[in-house]
Structure formats: structure tokens, C-alpha cells
Amino acid sequence: MNYSNILVTKLKMAPEATENGYAIIQLNRPEVMNAINIALMKELVEALDEMEKENDIRCVILTGSEKAFAAGADIKEMADASTVEMLQRDMFSRWDRIRKFKKPIIAAVGGYALGGGCELALTCDIIIASESAKFGQPEISIGVIPGAGGTQRLTRAVGKYKAMEMVLTGTMITAEEAKQWGLVVKVVPNEILLEEAKNLAKTIASKPSVAVQLGKEAILKAFDTTIESGLEFERKNFYMLFSTEDQKEGMRAFVEKRKPKWKGK
């Protein structure tokens, strides 16, 4: 498909291949530092919908530019909107679709990830940041609060007190601070950000895809329920994997001291 606001690269997993199996989606609105508008979100969801159907795409990297992952939402689209207009747009339904994407999404964040940009990174499953990355929720400075999950996902990532500071003051944090607070898993030099994300994507893509999907589901469930219900969900997914060919192959390969050959079944 031809897109106007994103660039898509697919490195599909060929038969018997041991590498690749992932895709890269790059936000591509450089004239506004990748500000997120309705058209961009529409294209992003369309691209993810396609990738969810492709068995040889097992992981997705979401990135921007060195200057900005995404510097926020496109304020021009909402500055004069009324409450009713915002409700009718239902703009956040696309964000919910990203959250429900079955395959892992790695955010490779360089430069500014502010407002909607920070929230978009937070919808991903793993965040890697470059040394230049800066995260923030500055919506308070224009008279609103985060609306695409920032108050919820950020709080779960960094805790109540840091989230309060970021949301109520609009303060930005550096990549190193984000790592210290548990928002990102790794901080790397700017020039190797995408390579680090690719290496992680290749590793995930090399694992049995059904187990990866159910593992992601189980982890996300931890944020939606009690520990008792979460443990029950985890165990059901664990038992379910014993009906897969990959479970049989993985355990046989372990016993036989050889490398497993995954089928994604």
C-alpha cells in the first residue's frame, strides 16, 4: 500500500530462514516533527492490520526520526473543536486497536516523544531510546491532560509520583531518567538505535510465534485484572501451548540437544 504519513519496510521470514521476520514502520511527517494527526493514525492502523495477517511478520518496530519520534499531537486538528465534535470523531478508537495488536511492537525512540508521541510509545510493548530521546506529557501547558492513555500507561510505567510530576507540570525527562524509572529498557547512542531495535526484533521473530503471542497477552493481562485472575489467565495460556507443534518441537529439541525448527503452529 502507498502511504503519505508513514514509511513501511518489511523484512519477511523466508522458508528455513533464521533471521528477519519483522517490519519497520517509520512516522514520516518531518515538516511538523512527526506530529500525530488523524491521517497518520489511520495509516498506522491500516499497516498494522495488514501485518497481523502476515505470518512471516512476527514483530514490528515503530520509529520516527533522529530529531523526533513524534513531538505531539497535531493541535491544529483540535484547537477549535467542541466536546461533541471530539466525541463524534472517536479518535482514540485507533489507539485501542494498536493496544490489541497481537504481535510485539518495539518503539525505537529518538529525539522528542512528547504528548501523543509519548503515549504512542507507551502503547508499544518494549521501548528502546537513543541518548537524545526526551519523553514528556506537556498537555497541561495547553489547557488539557493526556487523552490517549498517558495518565494510565505512564503511571503504570513510572509510578504515581513521577507521573504526577510529568502530567501536572509538563516536565520532560531524558532517556537516562526514563530508563531509571522503568519506562525504557535500554539507552543507546543515536547512530545505533535502529540496529539495536532490529537485533531485538530478530530475536523475538526467531522464537515460536504462538508462544510469543500468548506471552504478550498474559503480560498485558497483568494490568487489567487481579493477581488471582492474572495467574489463572497465564496458566490457561501455558496449558494451551501444549496443543502446538512448536511446543513438541521445542521440548524434543531441548532433550536432543539440537536447535529447534519452529513452524508457527
Secondary structure in CASP SS format (residue, H / E / C, confidence):
PFRMAT SS
TARGET T0000
AUTHOR 0000-0000-0000
METHOD secondary structure of the structure
MODEL  1
M C 1.00
N C 1.00
Y C 1.00
S C 1.00
N C 1.00
I E 1.00
L E 1.00
V E 1.00
T E 1.00
K E 1.00
L E 1.00
K C 1.00
M C 1.00
A C 1.00
P C 1.00
E C 1.00
A C 1.00
T C 1.00
E C 1.00
N C 1.00
G C 1.00
Y E 1.00
A E 1.00
I E 1.00
I E 1.00
Q E 1.00
L E 1.00
N C 1.00
R C 1.00
P H 1.00
E H 1.00
V H 1.00
M C 1.00
N C 1.00
A C 1.00
I E 1.00
N C 1.00
I H 1.00
A H 1.00
L H 1.00
M H 1.00
K H 1.00
E H 1.00
L H 1.00
V H 1.00
E H 1.00
A H 1.00
L H 1.00
D H 1.00
E H 1.00
M H 1.00
E H 1.00
K H 1.00
E C 1.00
N C 1.00
D C 1.00
I C 1.00
R C 1.00
C E 1.00
V E 1.00
I E 1.00
L E 1.00
T E 1.00
G C 1.00
S C 1.00
E C 1.00
K C 1.00
A E 1.00
F E 1.00
A E 1.00
A C 1.00
G C 1.00
A E 1.00
D C 1.00
I H 1.00
K H 1.00
E H 1.00
M C 1.00
A C 1.00
D C 1.00
A C 1.00
S C 1.00
T H 1.00
V H 1.00
E H 1.00
M H 1.00
L H 1.00
Q H 1.00
R H 1.00
D C 1.00
M C 1.00
F C 1.00
S H 1.00
R H 1.00
W H 1.00
D H 1.00
R H 1.00
I H 1.00
R H 1.00
K C 1.00
F C 1.00
K C 1.00
K C 1.00
P C 1.00
I E 1.00
I E 1.00
A E 1.00
A E 1.00
V E 1.00
G C 1.00
G C 1.00
Y E 1.00
A E 1.00
L E 1.00
G C 1.00
G H 1.00
G H 1.00
C H 1.00
E H 1.00
L H 1.00
A H 1.00
L H 1.00
T H 1.00
C C 1.00
D C 1.00
I E 1.00
I E 1.00
I E 1.00
A E 1.00
S E 1.00
E C 1.00
S C 1.00
A C 1.00
K E 1.00
F E 1.00
G E 1.00
Q C 1.00
P H 1.00
E H 1.00
I H 1.00
S H 1.00
I H 1.00
G C 1.00
V C 1.00
I C 1.00
P C 1.00
G C 1.00
A C 1.00
G C 1.00
G H 1.00
T H 1.00
Q H 1.00
R H 1.00
L H 1.00
T H 1.00
R H 1.00
A H 1.00
V H 1.00
G C 1.00
K H 1.00
Y H 1.00
K H 1.00
A H 1.00
M H 1.00
E H 1.00
M H 1.00
V H 1.00
L H 1.00
T H 1.00
G C 1.00
T C 1.00
M E 1.00
I E 1.00
T E 1.00
A H 1.00
E H 1.00
E H 1.00
A H 1.00
K H 1.00
Q H 1.00
W C 1.00
G C 1.00
L C 1.00
V C 1.00
V C 1.00
K E 1.00
V E 1.00
V E 1.00
P C 1.00
N H 1.00
E H 1.00
I H 1.00
L H 1.00
L H 1.00
E H 1.00
E H 1.00
A H 1.00
K H 1.00
N H 1.00
L H 1.00
A H 1.00
K H 1.00
T H 1.00
I H 1.00
A H 1.00
S C 1.00
K C 1.00
P C 1.00
S H 1.00
V H 1.00
A H 1.00
V H 1.00
Q H 1.00
L H 1.00
G H 1.00
K H 1.00
E H 1.00
A H 1.00
I H 1.00
L H 1.00
K H 1.00
A C 1.00
F C 1.00
D C 1.00
T C 1.00
T C 1.00
I H 1.00
E H 1.00
S H 1.00
G H 1.00
L H 1.00
E H 1.00
F H 1.00
E H 1.00
R H 1.00
K H 1.00
N H 1.00
F H 1.00
Y H 1.00
M H 1.00
L H 1.00
F H 1.00
S H 1.00
T C 1.00
E H 1.00
D H 1.00
Q H 1.00
K H 1.00
E H 1.00
G H 1.00
M H 1.00
R H 1.00
A H 1.00
F H 1.00
V H 1.00
E C 1.00
K C 1.00
R C 1.00
K C 1.00
P C 1.00
K C 1.00
W C 1.00
K C 1.00
G C 1.00
K C 1.00
END
